[in-house]
Amino acid sequence: MQRLKETKMTTSNKLSITHFIPLVGPFVMGADQLQGEFKIDEKYIFSFEPFTNNQQHITANFPSKTITYLPEDILPDYAYPGWEDNSSYVNYIKDNSIEKTDLMLAVPPCAGLSMLNTGNRGAGCAANRWMYETVKWNVAQGNKCLLLENAPGLVGAEGVKVLREIERILTHLGVRDEYKLHCTKTNTMQHGLPQNRQRTFLFVYKAEEFKIFKNITNDLPTLEEFFDKNARPEEVEPGTNHDVLTPGHASEPLQYLNKFELWDEARSQVDTFGTKTVSKMLLRHYEEFPERFTEFPKLTRVLEHFNEKLSRDLGYWDSNPMVAKGKVNAVIAKNAFNIIHPKYNRVLTVRELMDLMGLPNDFVLQGDIKKNFNHICQSLPVNTGKDHIRWAHGIINNDSKYVSSGSSISSDIFLQNNTKGDLENDLLEVKGSSVEFKKISRNKKTILKSFLN
């Protein structure tokens, strides 16, 4: 078997950065935390007025950082042909003497491909346009690599249509042959946080060949170890660094648990590793102790609804409090305020939820917690972003610690699946006229594995 020739690696640790549509700033914080590991020069933060509400958290927490809001008249009118053109960006960049950078980091809205979007989602959703504008700006600015984050659906059936549209835009701009489209799909647990949260990333980089990202090993604490390490107080006081109970603590199911001291019984619903709601326990109590529920009318109605559904062999939408051991499910708006602490007799505090997103201890959520916490839920865990910046550095600076040659990859779009921690071997591609990712053939995979070892 012919051994693949490895591309010569030359390493620098310098990294100039542009942020584009940073939202609450997970990449901003990640880049700050990597200062020292790399020599990071943060050149620009660009965004648009529709995202000011999300980005108020950057302005308040990092007052030394300036967000430049781009004029909306440089955005195209999608109702007319030629919206793929980026000449308005080129002119703005020239008129304002904006320099190219090594890396552009972006968090465009993911609603178009999110499973949580029960309305208009899919390849045609208007929210996806922000991804297209991000790619167009990156080409206009001339950055070496674009790294953007999105929902897991970016590598699903509808997402591939979006990726093909990005290909078409690059072709329209006359630069398709200059760029590689390289995706990763990962789980936050692979990046050291006990949260079962899948995200997808797209790298658009200038290179003659694909790079193969090398696995980054992170210790994964259990949920219990994680909270012991962070040492948040059992008894919480309002206003102390977000060590405040979420609005969910006042719900009737939690009032029931508290009144009858059922916290330990609730936690026993999960053995060692996993998550489960307390609904089955509550249904059993409702049957055995119906008199207890007279003062909990909302909970009674919910349980009667569950029983009615079950009597017809139907499922039900279960939004009751959740017990978690070892890990939590994704911290999202519909469940974040109802997660029972694995040790203390209460729900998780706002600060503990922010810990699970990798946010710094001094990060302060702006505005009303109930209204704005969704900005955090929709964000990217900082730890996950940091590892992807490391891979971007590997691409840009040919650092063999993070990347190896992918000269055997001839895909239109390349995907490394890291959801199970097998980043270097779980390889997929889109080629030719295909509109879905397919496993790279075993023969090619064997060659790659031999080369990587």
C-alpha positions as a LaTeX table, in Angstrom:
\begin{tabular}{lrrr}
\hline
Residue & $x$ (\AA) & $y$ (\AA) & $z$ (\AA) \\
\hline
Met1 & 0.00 & 0.00 & 0.00 \\
Gln2 & 1.38 & 3.40 & $-0.95$ \\
Arg3 & 1.88 & 5.64 & 2.03 \\
Leu4 & 0.32 & 9.07 & 1.74 \\
Lys5 & 2.78 & 11.90 & 1.70 \\
Glu6 & 2.33 & 14.25 & 4.65 \\
Thr7 & 2.30 & 17.97 & 3.96 \\
Lys8 & 5.18 & 19.79 & 5.64 \\
Met9 & 3.92 & 21.65 & 8.69 \\
Thr10 & 5.19 & 25.07 & 9.73 \\
Thr11 & 3.91 & 26.46 & 12.99 \\
Ser12 & 3.17 & 29.96 & 14.28 \\
Asn13 & 0.93 & 30.84 & 17.19 \\
Lys14 & $-0.20$ & 34.22 & 15.91 \\
Leu15 & $-3.88$ & 34.65 & 15.11 \\
Ser16 & $-5.60$ & 37.86 & 14.00 \\
Ile17 & $-9.36$ & 37.69 & 14.41 \\
Thr18 & $-12.54$ & 39.28 & 13.09 \\
His19 & $-15.82$ & 38.60 & 14.92 \\
Phe20 & $-18.99$ & 38.77 & 12.83 \\
Ile21 & $-22.51$ & 38.60 & 14.34 \\
Pro22 & $-21.10$ & 37.45 & 17.72 \\
Leu23 & $-24.49$ & 37.44 & 19.54 \\
Val24 & $-23.77$ & 36.97 & 23.30 \\
Gly25 & $-20.10$ & 36.45 & 22.51 \\
Pro26 & $-19.13$ & 32.78 & 23.02 \\
Phe27 & $-16.31$ & 33.05 & 20.46 \\
Val28 & $-15.32$ & 36.45 & 21.92 \\
Met29 & $-14.91$ & 34.86 & 25.35 \\
Gly30 & $-13.26$ & 31.76 & 23.92 \\
Ala31 & $-10.66$ & 33.82 & 22.06 \\
Asp32 & $-9.97$ & 35.87 & 25.20 \\
Gln33 & $-9.40$ & 32.70 & 27.21 \\
Leu34 & $-6.98$ & 31.37 & 24.56 \\
Gln35 & $-4.83$ & 34.49 & 24.80 \\
Gly36 & $-1.46$ & 33.20 & 25.95 \\
Glu37 & $-1.89$ & 29.84 & 24.27 \\
Phe38 & $-1.94$ & 31.84 & 21.04 \\
Lys39 & $-0.93$ & 35.42 & 20.29 \\
Ile40 & $-4.39$ & 36.68 & 19.44 \\
Asp41 & $-4.92$ & 40.07 & 17.87 \\
Glu42 & $-8.64$ & 40.88 & 17.94 \\
Lys43 & $-9.01$ & 43.34 & 15.08 \\
Tyr44 & $-12.75$ & 43.81 & 14.58 \\
Ile45 & $-16.22$ & 43.00 & 15.86 \\
Phe46 & $-18.89$ & 43.56 & 13.19 \\
Ser47 & $-22.63$ & 43.05 & 13.42 \\
Phe48 & $-26.02$ & 44.46 & 12.42 \\
Glu49 & $-28.69$ & 46.35 & 14.38 \\
Pro50 & $-31.18$ & 43.42 & 14.61 \\
Phe51 & $-28.76$ & 41.69 & 17.01 \\
Thr52 & $-28.20$ & 44.52 & 19.50 \\
Asn53 & $-30.38$ & 42.86 & 22.14 \\
Asn54 & $-28.19$ & 39.76 & 22.17 \\
Gln55 & $-24.98$ & 41.75 & 21.98 \\
Gln56 & $-25.81$ & 44.00 & 24.93 \\
His57 & $-24.14$ & 41.30 & 27.02 \\
Ile58 & $-20.80$ & 41.84 & 25.22 \\
Thr59 & $-21.03$ & 45.63 & 25.58 \\
Ala60 & $-21.77$ & 45.40 & 29.32 \\
Asn61 & $-19.33$ & 42.62 & 30.23 \\
Phe62 & $-16.45$ & 43.73 & 28.00 \\
Pro63 & $-16.59$ & 47.56 & 27.93 \\
Ser64 & $-13.18$ & 47.78 & 26.22 \\
Lys65 & $-14.56$ & 45.96 & 23.15 \\
Thr66 & $-16.27$ & 47.99 & 20.43 \\
Ile67 & $-18.93$ & 46.51 & 18.17 \\
Thr68 & $-19.15$ & 48.19 & 14.78 \\
Tyr69 & $-22.72$ & 48.02 & 13.50 \\
Leu70 & $-22.72$ & 47.83 & 9.74 \\
Pro71 & $-25.23$ & 49.95 & 7.78 \\
Glu72 & $-28.19$ & 47.87 & 6.72 \\
Asp73 & $-28.21$ & 49.43 & 3.26 \\
Ile74 & $-25.23$ & 47.25 & 2.36 \\
Leu75 & $-27.44$ & 44.16 & 2.74 \\
Pro76 & $-28.93$ & 42.81 & $-0.49$ \\
Asp77 & $-32.57$ & 42.74 & $-1.46$ \\
Tyr78 & $-33.36$ & 39.06 & $-1.77$ \\
Ala79 & $-36.38$ & 39.84 & $-3.92$ \\
Tyr80 & $-34.11$ & 40.60 & $-6.87$ \\
Pro81 & $-31.58$ & 38.51 & $-8.80$ \\
Gly82 & $-27.93$ & 39.10 & $-8.04$ \\
Trp83 & $-28.25$ & 39.12 & $-4.25$ \\
Glu84 & $-25.24$ & 36.77 & $-4.18$ \\
Asp85 & $-22.99$ & 39.68 & $-5.15$ \\
Asn86 & $-20.83$ & 41.17 & $-2.39$ \\
Ser87 & $-19.69$ & 44.39 & $-4.06$ \\
Ser88 & $-21.35$ & 46.53 & $-1.36$ \\
Tyr89 & $-19.19$ & 44.75 & 1.23 \\
Val90 & $-16.08$ & 45.13 & $-0.92$ \\
Asn91 & $-16.71$ & 48.88 & $-1.24$ \\
Tyr92 & $-17.41$ & 49.33 & 2.49 \\
Ile93 & $-14.25$ & 47.43 & 3.40 \\
Lys94 & $-12.18$ & 49.53 & 0.99 \\
Asp95 & $-13.72$ & 52.84 & 2.08 \\
Asn96 & $-13.09$ & 52.05 & 5.76 \\
Ser97 & $-9.59$ & 50.57 & 5.30 \\
Ile98 & $-10.58$ & 47.25 & 6.89 \\
Glu99 & $-7.71$ & 44.76 & 6.80 \\
Lys100 & $-7.92$ & 41.03 & 6.17 \\
Thr101 & $-7.39$ & 38.76 & 9.16 \\
Asp102 & $-6.41$ & 35.15 & 9.73 \\
Leu103 & $-9.73$ & 34.02 & 11.18 \\
Met104 & $-13.32$ & 35.21 & 11.15 \\
Leu105 & $-15.58$ & 33.83 & 13.88 \\
Ala106 & $-19.35$ & 34.02 & 13.50 \\
Val107 & $-22.52$ & 32.89 & 15.28 \\
Pro108 & $-25.28$ & 33.63 & 12.74 \\
Pro109 & $-28.83$ & 32.70 & 13.81 \\
Cys110 & $-29.58$ & 28.97 & 13.67 \\
Ala111 & $-33.39$ & 29.17 & 13.66 \\
Gly112 & $-33.58$ & 28.06 & 10.04 \\
Leu113 & $-32.20$ & 24.61 & 10.84 \\
Ser114 & $-33.08$ & 24.21 & 14.52 \\
Met115 & $-35.45$ & 21.42 & 15.57 \\
Leu116 & $-36.76$ & 23.80 & 18.23 \\
Asn117 & $-38.20$ & 26.00 & 15.51 \\
Thr118 & $-41.71$ & 24.63 & 15.09 \\
Gly119 & $-42.61$ & 27.19 & 12.44 \\
Asn120 & $-40.78$ & 28.01 & 9.24 \\
Arg121 & $-37.56$ & 26.04 & 9.12 \\
Gly122 & $-35.54$ & 24.33 & 6.43 \\
Ala123 & $-33.20$ & 25.36 & 3.64 \\
Gly124 & $-35.56$ & 28.13 & 2.47 \\
Cys125 & $-35.93$ & 29.80 & 5.87 \\
Ala126 & $-35.00$ & 33.48 & 5.82 \\
Ala127 & $-32.79$ & 33.06 & 8.93 \\
Asn128 & $-30.29$ & 31.11 & 6.82 \\
Arg129 & $-29.54$ & 34.26 & 4.85 \\
Trp130 & $-27.31$ & 35.44 & 7.69 \\
Met131 & $-25.04$ & 32.48 & 6.97 \\
Tyr132 & $-24.87$ & 33.51 & 3.33 \\
Glu133 & $-24.06$ & 37.10 & 4.28 \\
Thr134 & $-21.36$ & 35.87 & 6.64 \\
Val135 & $-19.70$ & 33.89 & 3.84 \\
Lys136 & $-19.96$ & 36.83 & 1.44 \\
Trp137 & $-18.39$ & 39.23 & 3.95 \\
Asn138 & $-15.56$ & 36.78 & 4.67 \\
Val139 & $-14.71$ & 36.59 & 0.95 \\
Ala140 & $-14.85$ & 40.37 & 0.63 \\
Gln141 & $-12.55$ & 40.89 & 3.62 \\
Gly142 & $-10.18$ & 38.17 & 2.38 \\
Asn143 & $-9.77$ & 36.26 & 5.65 \\
Lys144 & $-7.88$ & 32.98 & 5.52 \\
Cys145 & $-10.52$ & 31.01 & 7.41 \\
Leu146 & $-14.15$ & 31.46 & 8.40 \\
Leu147 & $-15.51$ & 29.47 & 11.32 \\
Leu148 & $-19.24$ & 29.67 & 11.94 \\
Glu149 & $-21.48$ & 27.75 & 14.34 \\
Asn150 & $-25.00$ & 26.51 & 13.68 \\
Ala151 & $-27.57$ & 23.87 & 14.60 \\
Pro152 & $-26.98$ & 20.11 & 14.07 \\
Gly153 & $-29.36$ & 20.38 & 11.12 \\
Leu154 & $-26.61$ & 22.04 & 9.10 \\
Val155 & $-25.35$ & 18.57 & 8.17 \\
Gly156 & $-28.84$ & 17.09 & 7.77 \\
Ala157 & $-30.93$ & 16.86 & 4.61 \\
Glu158 & $-32.04$ & 20.51 & 4.67 \\
Gly159 & $-28.64$ & 21.70 & 5.85 \\
Val160 & $-26.85$ & 20.16 & 2.88 \\
Lys161 & $-29.06$ & 22.32 & 0.65 \\
Val162 & $-27.77$ & 25.34 & 2.57 \\
Leu163 & $-24.18$ & 24.15 & 2.13 \\
Arg164 & $-24.79$ & 23.66 & $-1.59$ \\
Glu165 & $-26.16$ & 27.23 & $-1.70$ \\
Ile166 & $-22.95$ & 28.45 & $-0.06$ \\
Glu167 & $-21.06$ & 26.57 & $-2.78$ \\
Arg168 & $-23.17$ & 28.35 & $-5.40$ \\
Ile169 & $-22.44$ & 31.74 & $-3.82$ \\
Leu170 & $-18.69$ & 31.05 & $-3.83$ \\
Thr171 & $-18.98$ & 30.02 & $-7.49$ \\
His172 & $-20.91$ & 33.22 & $-8.29$ \\
Leu173 & $-18.12$ & 35.21 & $-6.64$ \\
Gly174 & $-15.54$ & 33.32 & $-8.71$ \\
Val175 & $-13.70$ & 31.84 & $-5.70$ \\
Arg176 & $-15.14$ & 28.33 & $-5.25$ \\
Asp177 & $-11.84$ & 26.65 & $-6.17$ \\
Glu178 & $-9.98$ & 28.68 & $-3.54$ \\
Tyr179 & $-12.01$ & 27.46 & $-0.55$ \\
Lys180 & $-12.61$ & 24.17 & 1.26 \\
Leu181 & $-15.97$ & 23.55 & 2.97 \\
His182 & $-15.30$ & 21.47 & 6.08 \\
Cys183 & $-17.86$ & 20.69 & 8.78 \\
Thr184 & $-17.71$ & 19.21 & 12.24 \\
Lys185 & $-20.59$ & 17.83 & 14.24 \\
Thr186 & $-19.82$ & 17.55 & 17.92 \\
Asn187 & $-21.22$ & 17.16 & 21.41 \\
Thr188 & $-20.44$ & 19.52 & 24.28 \\
Met189 & $-19.47$ & 16.50 & 26.39 \\
Gln190 & $-16.45$ & 16.03 & 24.10 \\
His191 & $-15.26$ & 19.45 & 25.24 \\
Gly192 & $-15.30$ & 18.98 & 29.01 \\
Leu193 & $-18.81$ & 20.07 & 30.00 \\
Pro194 & $-21.38$ & 17.51 & 31.29 \\
Gln195 & $-24.10$ & 18.71 & 28.94 \\
Asn196 & $-25.50$ & 16.54 & 26.13 \\
Arg197 & $-25.65$ & 19.23 & 23.47 \\
Gln198 & $-24.91$ & 18.70 & 19.78 \\
Arg199 & $-23.74$ & 21.55 & 17.56 \\
Thr200 & $-22.38$ & 21.84 & 14.04 \\
Phe201 & $-19.61$ & 24.06 & 12.69 \\
Leu202 & $-18.59$ & 25.10 & 9.21 \\
Phe203 & $-15.02$ & 26.00 & 8.31 \\
Val204 & $-14.56$ & 27.81 & 5.00 \\
Tyr205 & $-10.82$ & 28.08 & 4.42 \\
Lys206 & $-8.29$ & 28.81 & 1.72 \\
Ala207 & $-6.20$ & 25.71 & 1.09 \\
Glu208 & $-5.05$ & 23.37 & $-1.63$ \\
Glu209 & $-6.22$ & 20.35 & 0.36 \\
Phe210 & $-8.48$ & 19.51 & 3.28 \\
Lys211 & $-6.99$ & 19.23 & 6.75 \\
Ile212 & $-8.04$ & 16.46 & 9.11 \\
Phe213 & $-8.64$ & 17.70 & 12.64 \\
Lys214 & $-6.96$ & 15.71 & 15.36 \\
Asn215 & $-8.80$ & 14.72 & 18.50 \\
Ile216 & $-8.49$ & 17.09 & 21.46 \\
Thr217 & $-8.79$ & 15.18 & 24.72 \\
Asn218 & $-10.78$ & 16.87 & 27.48 \\
Asp219 & $-11.50$ & 15.41 & 30.91 \\
Leu220 & $-15.26$ & 15.07 & 31.38 \\
Pro221 & $-16.43$ & 15.43 & 34.98 \\
Thr222 & $-19.76$ & 14.01 & 36.05 \\
Leu223 & $-22.44$ & 16.56 & 36.76 \\
Glu224 & $-21.89$ & 16.01 & 40.47 \\
Glu225 & $-18.10$ & 16.50 & 40.17 \\
Phe226 & $-18.64$ & 19.58 & 38.03 \\
Phe227 & $-20.86$ & 21.25 & 40.60 \\
Asp228 & $-18.60$ & 20.22 & 43.50 \\
Lys229 & $-15.67$ & 21.87 & 41.71 \\
Asn230 & $-17.60$ & 25.09 & 41.10 \\
Ala231 & $-18.81$ & 25.05 & 44.73 \\
Arg232 & $-21.98$ & 27.09 & 44.39 \\
Pro233 & $-23.96$ & 27.67 & 47.60 \\
Glu234 & $-26.76$ & 25.36 & 48.65 \\
Glu235 & $-28.77$ & 28.24 & 50.07 \\
Val236 & $-29.09$ & 31.07 & 47.59 \\
Glu237 & $-29.67$ & 34.76 & 48.11 \\
Pro238 & $-31.18$ & 36.99 & 45.42 \\
Gly239 & $-28.75$ & 39.22 & 43.60 \\
Thr240 & $-25.50$ & 37.44 & 44.48 \\
Asn241 & $-23.69$ & 36.82 & 41.18 \\
His242 & $-26.72$ & 35.15 & 39.63 \\
Asp243 & $-26.82$ & 32.60 & 42.47 \\
Val244 & $-30.58$ & 32.91 & 42.26 \\
Leu245 & $-33.20$ & 30.29 & 41.68 \\
Thr246 & $-34.75$ & 30.24 & 38.26 \\
Pro247 & $-38.47$ & 31.04 & 37.92 \\
Gly248 & $-39.10$ & 27.30 & 37.72 \\
His249 & $-38.66$ & 26.86 & 41.49 \\
Ala250 & $-42.17$ & 28.22 & 42.00 \\
Ser251 & $-43.87$ & 25.60 & 39.81 \\
Glu252 & $-46.43$ & 23.33 & 41.43 \\
Pro253 & $-44.48$ & 20.09 & 40.80 \\
Leu254 & $-41.50$ & 21.51 & 42.69 \\
Gln255 & $-43.74$ & 22.89 & 45.44 \\
Tyr256 & $-45.15$ & 19.37 & 45.81 \\
Leu257 & $-41.66$ & 17.84 & 46.06 \\
Asn258 & $-40.66$ & 20.41 & 48.63 \\
Lys259 & $-43.78$ & 20.16 & 50.82 \\
Phe260 & $-43.60$ & 16.38 & 51.13 \\
Glu261 & $-39.77$ & 16.22 & 51.19 \\
Leu262 & $-39.54$ & 14.05 & 48.10 \\
Trp263 & $-36.26$ & 15.34 & 46.66 \\
Asp264 & $-34.34$ & 12.13 & 47.31 \\
Glu265 & $-37.14$ & 10.02 & 45.88 \\
Ala266 & $-37.15$ & 12.24 & 42.81 \\
Arg267 & $-33.39$ & 11.84 & 42.38 \\
Ser268 & $-33.74$ & 8.07 & 42.70 \\
Gln269 & $-35.62$ & 8.07 & 39.36 \\
Val270 & $-32.19$ & 8.06 & 37.68 \\
Asp271 & $-29.57$ & 5.49 & 38.65 \\
Thr272 & $-26.14$ & 6.80 & 37.70 \\
Phe273 & $-26.03$ & 8.50 & 34.30 \\
Gly274 & $-28.90$ & 10.11 & 32.47 \\
Thr275 & $-31.91$ & 12.38 & 32.73 \\
Lys276 & $-35.56$ & 11.71 & 33.46 \\
Thr277 & $-38.56$ & 13.79 & 34.46 \\
Val278 & $-40.45$ & 13.15 & 37.71 \\
Ser279 & $-43.74$ & 12.52 & 35.87 \\
Lys280 & $-43.94$ & 8.77 & 36.54 \\
Met281 & $-43.29$ & 9.38 & 40.22 \\
Leu282 & $-45.97$ & 12.09 & 40.31 \\
Leu283 & $-48.48$ & 9.85 & 38.52 \\
Arg284 & $-47.86$ & 7.12 & 41.08 \\
His285 & $-48.34$ & 9.59 & 43.94 \\
Tyr286 & $-51.50$ & 10.92 & 42.34 \\
Glu287 & $-52.93$ & 7.42 & 42.38 \\
Glu288 & $-51.77$ & 6.57 & 45.91 \\
Phe289 & $-52.26$ & 9.95 & 47.65 \\
Pro290 & $-54.93$ & 11.89 & 45.70 \\
Glu291 & $-55.78$ & 14.01 & 48.74 \\
Arg292 & $-52.32$ & 15.63 & 48.58 \\
Phe293 & $-53.06$ & 17.23 & 45.23 \\
Thr294 & $-56.10$ & 19.33 & 46.15 \\
Glu295 & $-53.89$ & 22.38 & 46.71 \\
Phe296 & $-52.08$ & 21.86 & 43.41 \\
Pro297 & $-54.80$ & 22.39 & 40.75 \\
Lys298 & $-52.45$ & 23.01 & 37.80 \\
Leu299 & $-50.42$ & 19.90 & 38.56 \\
Thr300 & $-53.65$ & 17.91 & 38.96 \\
Arg301 & $-54.85$ & 18.98 & 35.51 \\
Val302 & $-51.50$ & 18.03 & 33.98 \\
Leu303 & $-51.51$ & 14.57 & 35.56 \\
Glu304 & $-55.12$ & 13.94 & 34.54 \\
His305 & $-54.16$ & 14.91 & 30.99 \\
Phe306 & $-51.23$ & 12.45 & 31.13 \\
Asn307 & $-53.53$ & 9.66 & 32.36 \\
Glu308 & $-56.04$ & 10.37 & 29.62 \\
Lys309 & $-53.30$ & 10.15 & 26.99 \\
Leu310 & $-51.91$ & 6.96 & 28.47 \\
Ser311 & $-55.37$ & 5.37 & 28.52 \\
Arg312 & $-55.35$ & 5.70 & 24.72 \\
Asp313 & $-51.78$ & 4.43 & 24.37 \\
Leu314 & $-50.63$ & 7.88 & 23.37 \\
Gly315 & $-47.59$ & 9.86 & 24.42 \\
Tyr316 & $-47.64$ & 13.27 & 26.05 \\
Trp317 & $-45.53$ & 16.42 & 26.04 \\
Asp318 & $-43.62$ & 16.18 & 29.31 \\
Ser319 & $-42.40$ & 19.49 & 30.74 \\
Asn320 & $-42.24$ & 18.42 & 34.39 \\
Pro321 & $-39.04$ & 18.96 & 36.40 \\
Met322 & $-36.07$ & 16.90 & 35.31 \\
Val323 & $-33.65$ & 14.85 & 37.39 \\
Ala324 & $-30.12$ & 14.67 & 36.01 \\
Lys325 & $-27.20$ & 12.51 & 37.07 \\
Gly326 & $-23.81$ & 12.43 & 35.40 \\
Lys327 & $-24.94$ & 14.88 & 32.72 \\
Val328 & $-27.80$ & 17.17 & 31.75 \\
Asn329 & $-29.63$ & 17.37 & 28.47 \\
Ala330 & $-29.05$ & 20.48 & 26.35 \\
Val331 & $-29.67$ & 23.67 & 28.33 \\
Ile332 & $-32.51$ & 25.12 & 26.27 \\
Ala333 & $-35.39$ & 27.41 & 27.11 \\
Lys334 & $-38.03$ & 24.69 & 27.53 \\
Asn335 & $-36.13$ & 22.78 & 30.24 \\
Ala336 & $-33.44$ & 25.05 & 31.73 \\
Phe337 & $-35.55$ & 26.35 & 34.62 \\
Asn338 & $-36.76$ & 22.90 & 35.71 \\
Ile339 & $-33.54$ & 20.92 & 36.27 \\
Ile340 & $-33.25$ & 19.52 & 39.80 \\
His341 & $-29.81$ & 19.84 & 41.39 \\
Pro342 & $-28.13$ & 16.42 & 41.76 \\
Lys343 & $-27.26$ & 17.16 & 45.40 \\
Tyr344 & $-29.21$ & 20.11 & 46.77 \\
Asn345 & $-32.97$ & 20.24 & 47.32 \\
Arg346 & $-33.66$ & 22.86 & 44.69 \\
Val347 & $-33.50$ & 23.53 & 40.97 \\
Leu348 & $-30.28$ & 24.75 & 39.37 \\
Thr349 & $-29.54$ & 28.42 & 39.77 \\
Val350 & $-29.00$ & 30.83 & 36.90 \\
Arg351 & $-25.26$ & 30.81 & 37.65 \\
Glu352 & $-25.08$ & 27.01 & 37.60 \\
Leu353 & $-26.78$ & 26.96 & 34.21 \\
Met354 & $-24.27$ & 29.56 & 33.02 \\
Asp355 & $-21.47$ & 27.33 & 34.38 \\
Leu356 & $-22.79$ & 24.53 & 32.15 \\
Met357 & $-22.40$ & 26.87 & 29.17 \\
Gly358 & $-18.77$ & 27.57 & 30.09 \\
Leu359 & $-19.41$ & 31.25 & 30.81 \\
Pro360 & $-16.89$ & 33.08 & 33.01 \\
Asn361 & $-17.74$ & 33.45 & 36.68 \\
Asp362 & $-17.99$ & 37.23 & 36.37 \\
Phe363 & $-20.26$ & 37.20 & 33.31 \\
Val364 & $-23.45$ & 39.11 & 34.10 \\
Leu365 & $-26.66$ & 38.46 & 32.18 \\
Gln366 & $-28.23$ & 41.77 & 31.27 \\
Gly367 & $-31.88$ & 42.66 & 31.67 \\
Asp368 & $-34.71$ & 40.47 & 32.88 \\
Ile369 & $-33.51$ & 36.92 & 33.57 \\
Lys370 & $-36.70$ & 35.19 & 32.46 \\
Lys371 & $-36.82$ & 37.19 & 29.23 \\
Asn372 & $-33.13$ & 37.21 & 28.30 \\
Phe373 & $-31.89$ & 33.84 & 29.53 \\
Asn374 & $-32.87$ & 32.44 & 26.16 \\
His375 & $-29.90$ & 34.40 & 24.77 \\
Ile376 & $-27.72$ & 32.03 & 26.79 \\
Cys377 & $-29.73$ & 28.94 & 25.82 \\
Gln378 & $-29.33$ & 29.79 & 22.15 \\
Ser379 & $-25.62$ & 30.36 & 22.51 \\
Leu380 & $-22.59$ & 28.17 & 21.99 \\
Pro381 & $-20.83$ & 26.66 & 25.04 \\
Val382 & $-17.54$ & 28.55 & 25.34 \\
Asn383 & $-15.47$ & 25.35 & 25.75 \\
Thr384 & $-16.77$ & 23.94 & 22.47 \\
Gly385 & $-15.91$ & 27.18 & 20.70 \\
Lys386 & $-12.37$ & 27.19 & 22.11 \\
Asp387 & $-11.54$ & 23.76 & 20.69 \\
His388 & $-12.82$ & 24.83 & 17.28 \\
Ile389 & $-10.63$ & 27.94 & 17.41 \\
Arg390 & $-7.73$ & 25.58 & 18.09 \\
Trp391 & $-8.59$ & 23.59 & 14.96 \\
Ala392 & $-8.88$ & 26.84 & 12.98 \\
His393 & $-5.43$ & 27.80 & 14.24 \\
Gly394 & $-4.21$ & 24.39 & 13.04 \\
Ile395 & $-5.52$ & 25.13 & 9.55 \\
Ile396 & $-4.12$ & 28.66 & 9.39 \\
Asn397 & $-0.72$ & 27.97 & 10.92 \\
Asn398 & $-0.23$ & 24.35 & 9.75 \\
Asp399 & 0.07 & 23.17 & 13.35 \\
Ser400 & 0.48 & 19.38 & 13.38 \\
Lys401 & $-0.72$ & 19.31 & 16.99 \\
Tyr402 & $-4.23$ & 20.00 & 15.72 \\
Val403 & $-4.36$ & 18.98 & 12.05 \\
Ser404 & $-2.88$ & 16.49 & 9.62 \\
Ser405 & $-2.95$ & 16.28 & 5.84 \\
Gly406 & $-6.21$ & 15.36 & 4.15 \\
Ser407 & $-4.72$ & 15.07 & 0.70 \\
Ser408 & $-6.71$ & 11.90 & 0.01 \\
Ile409 & $-10.03$ & 13.70 & 0.57 \\
Ser410 & $-11.65$ & 14.76 & $-2.69$ \\
Ser411 & $-15.03$ & 15.76 & $-1.31$ \\
Asp412 & $-17.08$ & 18.78 & $-2.29$ \\
Ile413 & $-17.92$ & 19.13 & 1.40 \\
Phe414 & $-16.12$ & 17.20 & 4.15 \\
Leu415 & $-17.53$ & 16.29 & 7.58 \\
Gln416 & $-15.82$ & 14.99 & 10.71 \\
Asn417 & $-18.31$ & 13.59 & 13.21 \\
Asn418 & $-17.14$ & 14.11 & 16.80 \\
Thr419 & $-20.39$ & 13.27 & 18.60 \\
Lys420 & $-18.86$ & 10.01 & 19.92 \\
Gly421 & $-15.28$ & 11.23 & 20.21 \\
Asp422 & $-14.08$ & 9.48 & 17.05 \\
Leu423 & $-13.25$ & 12.67 & 15.18 \\
Glu424 & $-10.33$ & 11.30 & 13.15 \\
Asn425 & $-12.12$ & 8.19 & 11.90 \\
Asp426 & $-15.80$ & 9.08 & 11.57 \\
Leu427 & $-15.48$ & 10.80 & 8.20 \\
Leu428 & $-18.27$ & 11.70 & 5.78 \\
Glu429 & $-18.54$ & 13.60 & 2.52 \\
Val430 & $-20.82$ & 15.14 & $-0.07$ \\
Lys431 & $-19.68$ & 14.63 & $-3.66$ \\
Gly432 & $-20.93$ & 15.14 & $-7.20$ \\
Ser433 & $-24.68$ & 15.51 & $-7.43$ \\
Ser434 & $-25.33$ & 14.08 & $-3.96$ \\
Val435 & $-27.40$ & 16.08 & $-1.48$ \\
Glu436 & $-26.53$ & 14.05 & 1.62 \\
Phe437 & $-23.45$ & 13.13 & 3.61 \\
Lys438 & $-22.20$ & 9.58 & 3.10 \\
Lys439 & $-19.54$ & 7.66 & 4.95 \\
Ile440 & $-16.15$ & 7.71 & 3.30 \\
Ser441 & $-15.50$ & 4.22 & 1.97 \\
Arg442 & $-13.86$ & 1.67 & 4.28 \\
Asn443 & $-10.88$ & 1.34 & 1.94 \\
Lys444 & $-10.21$ & 5.07 & 2.02 \\
Lys445 & $-10.89$ & 5.15 & 5.74 \\
Thr446 & $-8.36$ & 2.36 & 6.29 \\
Ile447 & $-5.75$ & 4.29 & 4.29 \\
Leu448 & $-6.44$ & 7.41 & 6.32 \\
Lys449 & $-6.27$ & 5.56 & 9.61 \\
Ser450 & $-2.94$ & 4.02 & 8.62 \\
Phe451 & $-1.61$ & 7.44 & 7.67 \\
Leu452 & $-2.84$ & 9.12 & 10.83 \\
Asn453 & $-1.21$ & 6.49 & 13.02 \\
\hline
\end{tabular}
